[in-house]
Amino acid sequence: MHASDGAHISPHGPLQTQASVLYKGAGRRSPDADTVQLNHAQRELTVKIVYYGPGLSGKTTNLAWIHSRTLADVRGRLLTVETHDDRTLFFDLLPVFFRSASGFKVKVKLYTVPGQVIHNATRRIVLQGADAVAFVADSRRTAGPENNSYWKNLHENMRENGLDPAQVPVVIQFNKRDLPDTKTDEEMEEIRKKGKEPVVGAVAIRGAGVLETLHETLKGAYRHMEATTNLSRNIGLSEEEFIRQVFANIDTSGTELATKLKLGAKKPAEGSR
């Protein structure tokens, strides 16, 4: 295991055990508890977002880019656990936090899951208690069968964790739009019309579509939590404040989101440039 600040720990033992230990330390919820992590005693709300999809689709690239754009004083370390068989990363944990106007500390934790087929047990563990999911797919037509397989796998693991696939918000990111043989804009629009999920095109390696995907996913997470917990009444946190507070800590300059949210440029995080 290693962190983005250069710390390094050699992993020992089965990969599933490694994930279980780290995940427990990150605030694991029981599989049958489809509830918001709201702690009134400590005045703390934790929002969990999971990036899911095939191996090498760009999940970790998304998180690394978000981490590099997040102000250093509000972001946690980007933790990664590498598999022994290739360069795909096990999962990442990126907590971004702020205080609401009502005094609640809000933590947003972003995870990715391992894409390789053999790590399905770990995908299921990391998915536990997700408030929303960003499904990162490869835009190339040849990747269609694998995208569909992992979409089915996502729904299976949701049900295994006691999550209702019809209720958990999912945003679909079609990544790698810069490569040959990708779906056309017209095909992307057809996908949007056919499904209920928001669809975002992206070139994550350049940051295009990354923050837009995060924005849509956080918006879906808030609305799901509002419907089940009534955050606006219980802790005085509106959707507008939630979204603006998160992105107030992220450098959105050069993105369409900056104009949409009317946020000014931020100072890049230390060590990210």
matplotlib code that plots the C-alpha trace (Angstrom):
import matplotlib.pyplot as plt

x = [0.0, 1.2, -0.1, 0.2, 2.7, 5.2, 4.6, 4.9, 3.9, 4.5, 1.3, 1.3, -1.5, -4.6, -5.8, -9.3, -8.0, -6.0, -9.2, -11.3, -8.8, -8.6, -12.3, -13.1, -10.9, -12.7, -16.0, -17.6, -21.4, -23.2, -24.4, -28.1, -27.9, -29.0, -28.9, -27.1, -24.0, -25.3, -23.9, -25.9, -23.8, -20.6, -22.5, -21.0, -22.3, -20.3, -21.1, -19.7, -19.1, -17.8, -16.3, -17.1, -16.3, -14.1, -10.3, -8.4, -11.5, -10.2, -11.6, -8.3, -7.4, -10.6, -9.8, -6.1, -7.3, -9.8, -7.2, -4.7, -7.4, -8.5, -7.1, -4.4, -5.9, -9.2, -8.2, -6.9, -4.2, -4.9, -4.4, -3.8, -3.3, -1.7, -2.5, 0.3, -0.7, -0.7, -0.8, -4.5, -5.1, -7.1, -9.0, -8.5, -9.9, -10.1, -11.9, -12.8, -14.5, -16.1, -18.4, -22.0, -23.6, -25.4, -22.0, -22.1, -18.8, -19.4, -17.0, -17.1, -15.2, -14.4, -13.4, -12.6, -12.9, -10.5, -11.6, -10.1, -12.7, -10.8, -11.4, -15.2, -15.3, -13.4, -15.6, -18.6, -16.8, -16.0, -19.5, -21.1, -23.1, -22.5, -24.6, -24.1, -22.0, -20.0, -19.8, -16.8, -17.1, -14.8, -16.4, -14.9, -17.4, -15.2, -15.5, -19.3, -19.5, -17.1, -19.0, -22.3, -20.8, -19.6, -22.9, -24.6, -21.9, -22.6, -26.3, -25.5, -23.1, -25.6, -28.2, -25.6, -25.1, -28.7, -28.8, -31.6, -30.2, -33.4, -32.8, -29.0, -28.1, -25.7, -24.0, -22.4, -19.2, -18.1, -14.3, -11.6, -13.6, -10.3, -9.6, -10.6, -13.8, -15.6, -19.4, -20.5, -22.2, -25.5, -25.0, -24.3, -27.5, -29.5, -28.0, -29.1, -32.7, -33.0, -31.9, -32.6, -28.9, -27.1, -24.4, -21.2, -18.5, -14.9, -11.2, -10.2, -6.4, -6.9, -9.5, -12.3, -15.6, -14.1, -15.5, -18.7, -19.1, -18.4, -20.9, -23.7, -22.8, -22.8, -26.1, -27.7, -26.2, -27.7, -31.1, -31.2, -30.1, -32.7, -35.4, -34.4, -33.2, -34.4, -31.0, -32.3, -34.6, -32.6, -29.2, -30.0, -27.9, -29.4, -28.4, -27.0, -24.8, -23.7, -22.6, -21.0, -19.1, -17.5, -16.5, -15.4, -12.5, -11.7, -10.0, -12.6, -10.8, -10.9, -14.0, -17.6, -18.5, -16.7, -19.2, -22.2, -21.4, -20.0, -16.9, -13.7, -10.3, -8.6, -4.9, -3.8, -3.1, 0.5, 2.5, -0.2, 1.5]
y = [0.0, 3.5, 7.0, 10.0, 11.7, 8.9, 6.7, 3.0, -0.2, -3.5, -5.5, -9.0, -11.5, -11.9, -8.9, -9.3, -9.1, -6.0, -4.3, -5.4, -3.9, -0.6, -0.4, -1.1, 1.8, 4.0, 3.6, 0.5, 0.1, -3.3, -4.7, -4.4, -0.8, 1.2, 4.4, 7.7, 8.0, 10.8, 11.1, 13.7, 13.3, 14.2, 16.5, 14.7, 13.6, 11.1, 10.8, 7.8, 7.8, 4.7, 4.8, 1.4, -0.1, -2.3, -2.5, 0.4, 2.3, 5.4, 5.2, 5.9, 8.5, 10.3, 10.2, 11.3, 14.3, 15.3, 14.9, 17.1, 19.8, 19.8, 22.3, 20.6, 21.7, 19.9, 16.8, 13.5, 11.4, 9.5, 5.9, 3.1, -0.6, -2.3, -5.8, -8.2, -9.1, -5.8, -2.0, -1.6, -0.1, -1.8, 1.2, 4.7, 6.7, 10.4, 12.3, 15.9, 17.7, 21.0, 22.5, 23.4, 26.6, 24.7, 23.4, 19.9, 18.5, 16.9, 14.3, 13.2, 10.0, 8.8, 5.2, 3.1, -0.6, -3.1, -3.8, -7.3, -10.1, -12.1, -9.2, -9.3, -10.0, -6.8, -4.8, -6.0, -5.0, -1.5, -0.9, -1.5, 1.6, 3.6, 6.8, 7.1, 5.4, 6.8, 4.0, 4.7, 3.0, 2.9, 4.8, 2.5, 0.3, -2.7, -2.2, -2.6, -6.2, -5.6, -2.4, -4.4, -7.2, -4.8, -3.0, -6.3, -7.0, -3.6, -4.5, -8.0, -6.6, -3.9, -6.6, -8.6, -5.6, -5.0, -1.9, -1.4, -0.8, 1.2, 3.6, 4.1, 7.0, 6.1, 8.4, 6.9, 8.4, 7.4, 7.9, 7.9, 10.0, 11.0, 7.5, 6.0, 4.0, 5.8, 6.2, 9.3, 12.3, 11.1, 7.6, 9.2, 11.2, 8.0, 6.4, 9.4, 9.2, 5.4, 5.4, 7.4, 7.8, 11.1, 10.4, 12.4, 12.2, 12.4, 12.3, 11.7, 11.8, 15.5, 16.2, 16.7, 15.6, 14.5, 17.3, 17.2, 13.5, 14.2, 17.1, 14.9, 12.0, 14.3, 15.9, 12.4, 11.4, 14.5, 14.0, 10.4, 11.3, 14.1, 11.7, 9.2, 11.5, 15.0, 16.6, 20.1, 19.9, 17.7, 19.4, 22.5, 21.4, 22.3, 20.8, 24.2, 24.6, 21.0, 21.3, 24.7, 23.8, 20.8, 22.6, 25.7, 23.5, 22.3, 24.2, 24.2, 26.7, 25.8, 23.6, 24.2, 23.6, 26.8, 28.9, 26.8, 27.1, 30.7, 29.8, 31.7, 30.1, 28.4, 28.1, 24.6, 22.1, 21.9, 19.3, 18.9, 20.9]
z = [0.0, -0.6, -0.3, -2.6, -0.2, -0.8, 2.2, 1.3, 3.0, 1.4, 1.3, 3.0, 2.9, 0.7, -1.1, 0.3, 3.8, 3.0, 1.7, 4.7, 7.1, 5.3, 4.7, 8.3, 9.3, 6.9, 8.6, 7.3, 7.5, 7.7, 4.4, 5.3, 6.5, 3.5, 5.7, 5.6, 7.8, 10.0, 13.5, 15.5, 18.6, 16.8, 14.4, 11.4, 8.0, 5.8, 2.1, 0.3, -3.5, -5.3, -8.8, -10.4, -13.8, -15.9, -15.3, -16.8, -17.7, -15.9, -12.4, -10.6, -13.2, -12.2, -8.5, -9.0, -11.0, -8.4, -5.7, -7.6, -7.9, -4.3, -1.8, 0.3, 3.7, 3.2, 1.4, 2.8, 1.4, -1.8, -0.6, -3.1, -2.7, -5.7, -6.9, -7.5, -11.1, -12.9, -12.5, -11.8, -8.4, -5.6, -4.3, -3.3, -0.3, -0.7, 2.1, 1.4, 4.2, 5.2, 7.9, 7.0, 8.1, 10.9, 12.2, 10.9, 9.6, 6.2, 4.9, 1.2, 0.7, -2.8, -3.5, -6.6, -6.9, -8.6, -12.1, -12.6, -12.7, -9.9, -7.4, -7.3, -3.5, -2.9, -5.2, -3.2, 0.1, -1.1, -2.5, 0.9, 2.1, -1.1, -1.3, -5.1, -7.8, -10.8, -13.4, -15.6, -18.9, -22.0, -24.9, -27.6, -29.3, -28.8, -25.0, -25.1, -23.9, -21.0, -20.0, -20.0, -18.0, -15.3, -15.3, -14.5, -11.9, -10.2, -9.8, -8.5, -5.9, -4.9, -4.2, -2.3, 0.0, 0.6, -1.7, -4.2, -7.7, -8.5, -5.6, -5.4, -7.8, -10.6, -13.1, -16.2, -17.5, -21.0, -20.8, -23.4, -25.8, -27.5, -28.8, -32.2, -32.5, -29.7, -29.7, -31.6, -29.8, -31.4, -29.9, -26.5, -26.7, -27.5, -24.4, -22.4, -23.7, -23.1, -19.4, -16.3, -15.4, -16.2, -18.9, -19.1, -21.8, -20.6, -21.3, -17.7, -18.4, -19.4, -16.7, -19.2, -17.8, -14.4, -12.3, -14.2, -13.3, -9.7, -9.7, -11.1, -8.7, -5.6, -6.7, -7.0, -3.6, -1.9, -3.4, -2.3, 1.2, 1.3, 0.3, 3.0, 5.8, 5.1, 5.5, 4.8, 7.8, 10.2, 9.8, 7.8, 4.8, 1.4, -1.9, -3.0, 0.1, -0.1, -3.8, -3.4, -0.3, -1.9, -5.1, -3.2, -2.2, -5.7, -8.5, -11.2, -13.5, -17.1, -16.8, -17.8, -14.1, -13.1, -15.1, -14.0, -10.3, -10.7, -8.7, -8.8, -9.6, -6.7, -5.8, -7.1, -4.3, -3.2, -5.2, -7.8, -10.5]

ax = plt.figure().add_subplot(projection="3d")
ax.plot(x, y, z, "-o")
ax.set_aspect("equal")
plt.show()
